[in-house]
Amino acid sequence: MEWDLENDSVGSWIGNGKLEGTLRFDSFQLKYVPGPSAPSGQLFFDQLQIAKKTVTLVEQNGDATPATFELYQNYPNPFNPVTHITYDVAKPGFVELTIFDVLGRRVRTLIAEEHQQGRYVAIWDARDDHHVAVSSGVYLYRLQTVAGVLTKKMVLLK
């Protein structure tokens, strides 16, 4: 990707507009100062990280056919370093399972995809979306489906 600041002082992306691969940018700042010299400048990156894409295990239990959507208490709780979160989906549709810290900041999106009716288990390895281990503390996990939203607490002890 390129950002053409010489011809567009506001800045426009050139290319497909997507960062692909394992390299992700949280944010960066560019400044263009027009002048008689050839365009040049510096680009500073703060906290540049290379993130490894990980797939969270989701198992479907074919024996259960839930009539309602349900979010169960994670097991074990307290946990270190891995916990299992079981949930039931009563109606097919989009499901999102997200971890938040006690201040309400999103830590990790475990699931964000279409589900069929059934019981599912997601595993959280106490890492954030950037694959960085999180600190001990209380976390909230929220299940959002077409049927509604449920939230529960869990404790990470290191």
KOLZA-868870 format. One record per residue (C-alpha): residue number from 1; x, y, z. Coordinates in nm, 3 decimals. Layout:
N
<pt torlo="NUM" xx="X" yy="Y" zz="Z"/>
...
//
This chain:
158
<pt torlo="1" xx="0.000" yy="0.000" zz="0.000"/>
<pt torlo="2" xx="0.106" yy="0.352" zz="-0.057"/>
<pt torlo="3" xx="-0.019" yy="0.685" zz="0.068"/>
<pt torlo="4" xx="0.029" yy="0.960" zz="-0.191"/>
<pt torlo="5" xx="0.075" yy="1.277" zz="0.015"/>
<pt torlo="6" xx="0.266" yy="1.465" zz="-0.256"/>
<pt torlo="7" xx="-0.036" yy="1.480" zz="-0.487"/>
<pt torlo="8" xx="-0.305" yy="1.465" zz="-0.220"/>
<pt torlo="9" xx="-0.234" yy="1.660" zz="0.100"/>
<pt torlo="10" xx="-0.525" yy="1.492" zz="0.280"/>
<pt torlo="11" xx="-0.393" yy="1.151" zz="0.186"/>
<pt torlo="12" xx="-0.558" yy="0.870" zz="-0.005"/>
<pt torlo="13" xx="-0.481" yy="0.502" zz="-0.008"/>
<pt torlo="14" xx="-0.343" yy="0.368" zz="-0.334"/>
<pt torlo="15" xx="-0.410" yy="-0.001" zz="-0.377"/>
<pt torlo="16" xx="-0.683" yy="-0.232" zz="-0.255"/>
<pt torlo="17" xx="-0.719" yy="-0.064" zz="0.086"/>
<pt torlo="18" xx="-0.653" yy="-0.383" zz="0.283"/>
<pt torlo="19" xx="-0.359" yy="-0.482" zz="0.497"/>
<pt torlo="20" xx="-0.311" yy="-0.850" zz="0.431"/>
<pt torlo="21" xx="-0.073" yy="-1.103" zz="0.580"/>
<pt torlo="22" xx="0.054" yy="-1.121" zz="0.935"/>
<pt torlo="23" xx="0.175" yy="-0.760" zz="0.966"/>
<pt torlo="24" xx="-0.081" yy="-0.523" zz="1.119"/>
<pt torlo="25" xx="-0.062" yy="-0.153" zz="1.194"/>
<pt torlo="26" xx="-0.256" yy="-0.018" zz="1.489"/>
<pt torlo="27" xx="-0.192" yy="0.343" zz="1.387"/>
<pt torlo="28" xx="0.070" yy="0.571" zz="1.242"/>
<pt torlo="29" xx="0.104" yy="0.938" zz="1.157"/>
<pt torlo="30" xx="0.228" yy="1.101" zz="0.838"/>
<pt torlo="31" xx="0.314" yy="1.464" zz="0.777"/>
<pt torlo="32" xx="0.379" yy="1.620" zz="0.437"/>
<pt torlo="33" xx="0.544" yy="1.959" zz="0.411"/>
<pt torlo="34" xx="0.541" yy="2.093" zz="0.053"/>
<pt torlo="35" xx="0.854" yy="2.272" zz="-0.061"/>
<pt torlo="36" xx="1.108" yy="2.318" zz="-0.340"/>
<pt torlo="37" xx="1.315" yy="2.013" zz="-0.241"/>
<pt torlo="38" xx="1.235" yy="1.662" zz="-0.354"/>
<pt torlo="39" xx="0.959" yy="1.505" zz="-0.144"/>
<pt torlo="40" xx="1.105" yy="1.313" zz="0.144"/>
<pt torlo="41" xx="1.025" yy="1.251" zz="0.504"/>
<pt torlo="42" xx="1.032" yy="1.011" zz="0.790"/>
<pt torlo="43" xx="0.787" yy="0.749" zz="0.902"/>
<pt torlo="44" xx="0.790" yy="0.646" zz="1.268"/>
<pt torlo="45" xx="0.617" yy="0.334" zz="1.395"/>
<pt torlo="46" xx="0.529" yy="0.298" zz="1.760"/>
<pt torlo="47" xx="0.476" yy="-0.053" zz="1.897"/>
<pt torlo="48" xx="0.499" yy="-0.228" zz="1.561"/>
<pt torlo="49" xx="0.405" yy="-0.590" zz="1.617"/>
<pt torlo="50" xx="0.402" yy="-0.896" zz="1.400"/>
<pt torlo="51" xx="0.095" yy="-1.093" zz="1.498"/>
<pt torlo="52" xx="0.048" yy="-1.462" zz="1.442"/>
<pt torlo="53" xx="-0.302" yy="-1.550" zz="1.328"/>
<pt torlo="54" xx="-0.445" yy="-1.815" zz="1.557"/>
<pt torlo="55" xx="-0.758" yy="-2.015" zz="1.512"/>
<pt torlo="56" xx="-0.969" yy="-2.060" zz="1.822"/>
<pt torlo="57" xx="-1.099" yy="-2.411" zz="1.860"/>
<pt torlo="58" xx="-1.475" yy="-2.440" zz="1.837"/>
<pt torlo="59" xx="-1.635" yy="-2.777" zz="1.882"/>
<pt torlo="60" xx="-1.995" yy="-2.858" zz="1.803"/>
<pt torlo="61" xx="-2.167" yy="-3.120" zz="2.015"/>
<pt torlo="62" xx="-2.396" yy="-3.301" zz="1.771"/>
<pt torlo="63" xx="-2.593" yy="-3.470" zz="2.053"/>
<pt torlo="64" xx="-2.748" yy="-3.151" zz="2.187"/>
<pt torlo="65" xx="-3.029" yy="-2.962" zz="2.017"/>
<pt torlo="66" xx="-3.091" yy="-2.661" zz="2.240"/>
<pt torlo="67" xx="-3.431" yy="-2.495" zz="2.248"/>
<pt torlo="68" xx="-3.295" yy="-2.165" zz="2.383"/>
<pt torlo="69" xx="-2.969" yy="-1.978" zz="2.354"/>
<pt torlo="70" xx="-2.752" yy="-2.005" zz="2.664"/>
<pt torlo="71" xx="-2.409" yy="-1.898" zz="2.785"/>
<pt torlo="72" xx="-2.257" yy="-2.121" zz="3.051"/>
<pt torlo="73" xx="-1.999" yy="-2.039" zz="3.316"/>
<pt torlo="74" xx="-1.649" yy="-2.092" zz="3.183"/>
<pt torlo="75" xx="-1.454" yy="-2.392" zz="3.309"/>
<pt torlo="76" xx="-1.225" yy="-2.387" zz="3.495"/>
<pt torlo="77" xx="-1.290" yy="-2.062" zz="3.676"/>
<pt torlo="78" xx="-1.056" yy="-1.921" zz="3.803"/>
<pt torlo="79" xx="-0.828" yy="-2.038" zz="3.522"/>
<pt torlo="80" xx="-0.465" yy="-2.035" zz="3.413"/>
<pt torlo="81" xx="-0.379" yy="-2.035" zz="3.127"/>
<pt torlo="82" xx="-0.675" yy="-2.179" zz="2.933"/>
<pt torlo="83" xx="-1.051" yy="-2.185" zz="2.986"/>
<pt torlo="84" xx="-1.347" yy="-2.335" zz="2.800"/>
<pt torlo="85" xx="-1.661" yy="-2.136" zz="2.725"/>
<pt torlo="86" xx="-1.970" yy="-2.338" zz="2.634"/>
<pt torlo="87" xx="-2.273" yy="-2.184" zz="2.469"/>
<pt torlo="88" xx="-2.595" yy="-2.299" zz="2.302"/>
<pt torlo="89" xx="-2.733" yy="-2.155" zz="1.980"/>
<pt torlo="90" xx="-3.106" yy="-2.213" zz="1.936"/>
<pt torlo="91" xx="-3.152" yy="-2.044" zz="1.598"/>
<pt torlo="92" xx="-2.910" yy="-2.038" zz="1.304"/>
<pt torlo="93" xx="-2.745" yy="-1.700" zz="1.259"/>
<pt torlo="94" xx="-2.445" yy="-1.481" zz="1.328"/>
<pt torlo="95" xx="-2.273" yy="-1.542" zz="1.663"/>
<pt torlo="96" xx="-2.013" yy="-1.325" zz="1.831"/>
<pt torlo="97" xx="-1.826" yy="-1.425" zz="2.146"/>
<pt torlo="98" xx="-1.607" yy="-1.145" zz="2.280"/>
<pt torlo="99" xx="-1.382" yy="-1.102" zz="2.584"/>
<pt torlo="100" xx="-1.372" yy="-0.763" zz="2.764"/>
<pt torlo="101" xx="-1.171" yy="-0.632" zz="3.056"/>
<pt torlo="102" xx="-1.353" yy="-0.485" zz="3.358"/>
<pt torlo="103" xx="-1.328" yy="-0.137" zz="3.206"/>
<pt torlo="104" xx="-1.528" yy="-0.255" zz="2.905"/>
<pt torlo="105" xx="-1.238" yy="-0.256" zz="2.657"/>
<pt torlo="106" xx="-1.248" yy="-0.536" zz="2.401"/>
<pt torlo="107" xx="-0.963" yy="-0.778" zz="2.462"/>
<pt torlo="108" xx="-1.034" yy="-1.056" zz="2.214"/>
<pt torlo="109" xx="-1.301" yy="-1.164" zz="1.971"/>
<pt torlo="110" xx="-1.310" yy="-1.542" zz="1.995"/>
<pt torlo="111" xx="-1.598" yy="-1.608" zz="1.757"/>
<pt torlo="112" xx="-1.754" yy="-1.393" zz="1.485"/>
<pt torlo="113" xx="-1.926" yy="-1.620" zz="1.235"/>
<pt torlo="114" xx="-2.245" yy="-1.792" zz="1.129"/>
<pt torlo="115" xx="-2.356" yy="-2.088" zz="1.345"/>
<pt torlo="116" xx="-2.616" yy="-2.356" zz="1.306"/>
<pt torlo="117" xx="-2.832" yy="-2.466" zz="1.598"/>
<pt torlo="118" xx="-2.628" yy="-2.660" zz="1.854"/>
<pt torlo="119" xx="-2.391" yy="-2.654" zz="2.151"/>
<pt torlo="120" xx="-2.045" yy="-2.507" zz="2.100"/>
<pt torlo="121" xx="-1.726" yy="-2.480" zz="2.306"/>
<pt torlo="122" xx="-1.472" yy="-2.201" zz="2.253"/>
<pt torlo="123" xx="-1.129" yy="-2.207" zz="2.414"/>
<pt torlo="124" xx="-0.958" yy="-1.889" zz="2.533"/>
<pt torlo="125" xx="-0.583" yy="-1.897" zz="2.592"/>
<pt torlo="126" xx="-0.570" yy="-1.570" zz="2.794"/>
<pt torlo="127" xx="-0.427" yy="-1.376" zz="2.500"/>
<pt torlo="128" xx="-0.560" yy="-1.065" zz="2.329"/>
<pt torlo="129" xx="-0.631" yy="-1.010" zz="1.959"/>
<pt torlo="130" xx="-0.258" yy="-0.941" zz="1.905"/>
<pt torlo="131" xx="-0.164" yy="-1.276" zz="2.065"/>
<pt torlo="132" xx="-0.018" yy="-1.098" zz="2.371"/>
<pt torlo="133" xx="-0.079" yy="-1.262" zz="2.710"/>
<pt torlo="134" xx="-0.317" yy="-1.060" zz="2.927"/>
<pt torlo="135" xx="-0.268" yy="-0.990" zz="3.297"/>
<pt torlo="136" xx="-0.443" yy="-1.155" zz="3.589"/>
<pt torlo="137" xx="-0.783" yy="-1.016" zz="3.670"/>
<pt torlo="138" xx="-1.156" yy="-1.029" zz="3.612"/>
<pt torlo="139" xx="-1.277" yy="-1.050" zz="3.252"/>
<pt torlo="140" xx="-1.623" yy="-1.048" zz="3.099"/>
<pt torlo="141" xx="-1.727" yy="-1.267" zz="2.811"/>
<pt torlo="142" xx="-2.027" yy="-1.171" zz="2.600"/>
<pt torlo="143" xx="-2.231" yy="-1.391" zz="2.368"/>
<pt torlo="144" xx="-2.434" yy="-1.204" zz="2.107"/>
<pt torlo="145" xx="-2.674" yy="-1.393" zz="1.878"/>
<pt torlo="146" xx="-2.993" yy="-1.322" zz="1.687"/>
<pt torlo="147" xx="-3.177" yy="-1.426" zz="2.006"/>
<pt torlo="148" xx="-3.009" yy="-1.171" zz="2.233"/>
<pt torlo="149" xx="-2.700" yy="-1.094" zz="2.442"/>
<pt torlo="150" xx="-2.567" yy="-1.271" zz="2.752"/>
<pt torlo="151" xx="-2.260" yy="-1.180" zz="2.962"/>
<pt torlo="152" xx="-2.069" yy="-1.362" zz="3.238"/>
<pt torlo="153" xx="-1.757" yy="-1.302" zz="3.448"/>
<pt torlo="154" xx="-1.440" yy="-1.508" zz="3.470"/>
<pt torlo="155" xx="-1.114" yy="-1.478" zz="3.663"/>
<pt torlo="156" xx="-0.762" yy="-1.527" zz="3.529"/>
<pt torlo="157" xx="-0.508" yy="-1.609" zz="3.803"/>
<pt torlo="158" xx="-0.140" yy="-1.633" zz="3.715"/>
//
